[in-house]
Amino acid sequence: MRHDTLTALATEVGAKLKQRGWMMATAESCTGGWVGQEMTAIAGSSDYFDRGFITYSNAAKQDMLGVSATTLEKFGAVSEETAREMASGALAHSAAQVTVSITGVAGPTGGTPSRPVGTVCFGWAVRDGGPADSVVKRFAGDREAVRRQSVQFALQGVLDRARG
């Protein structure tokens, strides 16, 4: 996925959010704010981008997003449970109508047998849309490739939800 393709996708997401009158927020761990960077690189993005939380550490996930210590202890930072709590926390701590969260193992180290390098968990929450939903993906490639694919998948998920 080339940068210009990510820019095109972010532009499409922004146009759809603006059309709906929606704001978005991000809760990013392994992508380190890349989704927010793609969204805010577009002139006029303040019309649809509220804020981004970069919550790399477990403490940040708890302090900024309200992820419970029990969830982190029981399921780990790289889990659908944590991704859902991150997305819900971003919704609770923002003016957004839609949020996306990303937590994963981008590599090259940090993988385990149950969560190998390339494992990324995503969460999305929509205001008044019921509980957050989540999915786990496994991406191939080096750290850069895993992160880039994660940004693309996260943005596509926001677009899908903004479309209804």
ZILINNOR-V641418 format. One record per backbone hydrogen bond with DSSP energy under -1.0 kcal/mol. NH is the residue of the N-H (numbers start at 1). CO is the residue of the C=O. E is the energy in kcal/mol with one decimal. If there is no record, write none. Layout:
nh=NH co=CO e=E
nh=NH co=CO e=E
This chain:
nh=6 co=2 e=-1.8
nh=7 co=3 e=-2.5
nh=8 co=4 e=-2.1
nh=9 co=5 e=-2.3
nh=10 co=6 e=-2.9
nh=11 co=7 e=-2.4
nh=12 co=8 e=-2.1
nh=13 co=9 e=-2.7
nh=14 co=10 e=-2.7
nh=15 co=11 e=-2.3
nh=16 co=12 e=-2.1
nh=17 co=13 e=-2.7
nh=18 co=14 e=-2.7
nh=19 co=15 e=-2.3
nh=20 co=16 e=-1.8
nh=22 co=17 e=-2.8
nh=24 co=48 e=-2.1
nh=25 co=98 e=-1.6
nh=26 co=51 e=-1.7
nh=27 co=100 e=-2.4
nh=28 co=53 e=-3.1
nh=29 co=102 e=-1.8
nh=32 co=29 e=-1.8
nh=34 co=31 e=-1.7
nh=37 co=33 e=-2.4
nh=38 co=34 e=-2.5
nh=39 co=35 e=-2.2
nh=40 co=36 e=-2.7
nh=41 co=37 e=-1.2
nh=42 co=39 e=-1.0
nh=45 co=42 e=-1.7
nh=47 co=44 e=-2.0
nh=48 co=45 e=-1.8
nh=49 co=45 e=-2.5
nh=50 co=24 e=-2.9
nh=53 co=26 e=-2.8
nh=55 co=28 e=-2.4
nh=61 co=57 e=-1.9
nh=62 co=58 e=-2.1
nh=63 co=59 e=-3.3
nh=64 co=60 e=-2.7
nh=65 co=61 e=-1.0
nh=66 co=62 e=-1.3
nh=67 co=61 e=-1.9
nh=72 co=68 e=-2.0
nh=73 co=69 e=-2.6
nh=74 co=70 e=-3.0
nh=75 co=71 e=-2.9
nh=79 co=77 e=-1.2
nh=83 co=79 e=-2.4
nh=84 co=80 e=-2.7
nh=85 co=81 e=-2.1
nh=86 co=82 e=-2.6
nh=87 co=83 e=-2.4
nh=88 co=84 e=-2.6
nh=89 co=85 e=-2.5
nh=90 co=86 e=-2.4
nh=91 co=87 e=-1.7
nh=92 co=88 e=-2.4
nh=93 co=89 e=-1.8
nh=94 co=91 e=-1.2
nh=97 co=23 e=-2.5
nh=98 co=23 e=-1.5
nh=99 co=125 e=-2.4
nh=100 co=25 e=-1.5
nh=101 co=123 e=-2.8
nh=102 co=27 e=-2.2
nh=103 co=121 e=-2.3
nh=105 co=119 e=-2.8
nh=112 co=115 e=-1.7
nh=118 co=105 e=-3.5
nh=119 co=116 e=-1.9
nh=120 co=137 e=-2.8
nh=121 co=103 e=-3.3
nh=122 co=135 e=-2.8
nh=123 co=101 e=-1.8
nh=124 co=133 e=-2.4
nh=125 co=99 e=-1.6
nh=127 co=97 e=-2.8
nh=129 co=126 e=-2.4
nh=133 co=124 e=-2.2
nh=135 co=122 e=-1.8
nh=137 co=120 e=-3.0
nh=139 co=118 e=-2.7
nh=146 co=142 e=-2.7
nh=147 co=143 e=-2.5
nh=148 co=144 e=-2.7
nh=149 co=145 e=-2.6
nh=150 co=146 e=-1.9
nh=151 co=147 e=-2.3
nh=152 co=148 e=-2.3
nh=153 co=149 e=-2.5
nh=154 co=150 e=-2.6
nh=155 co=151 e=-2.5
nh=156 co=152 e=-2.4
nh=157 co=153 e=-2.1
nh=158 co=154 e=-1.9
nh=159 co=155 e=-2.5
nh=160 co=156 e=-2.7
nh=161 co=157 e=-1.9
nh=162 co=158 e=-2.5
nh=163 co=159 e=-1.8
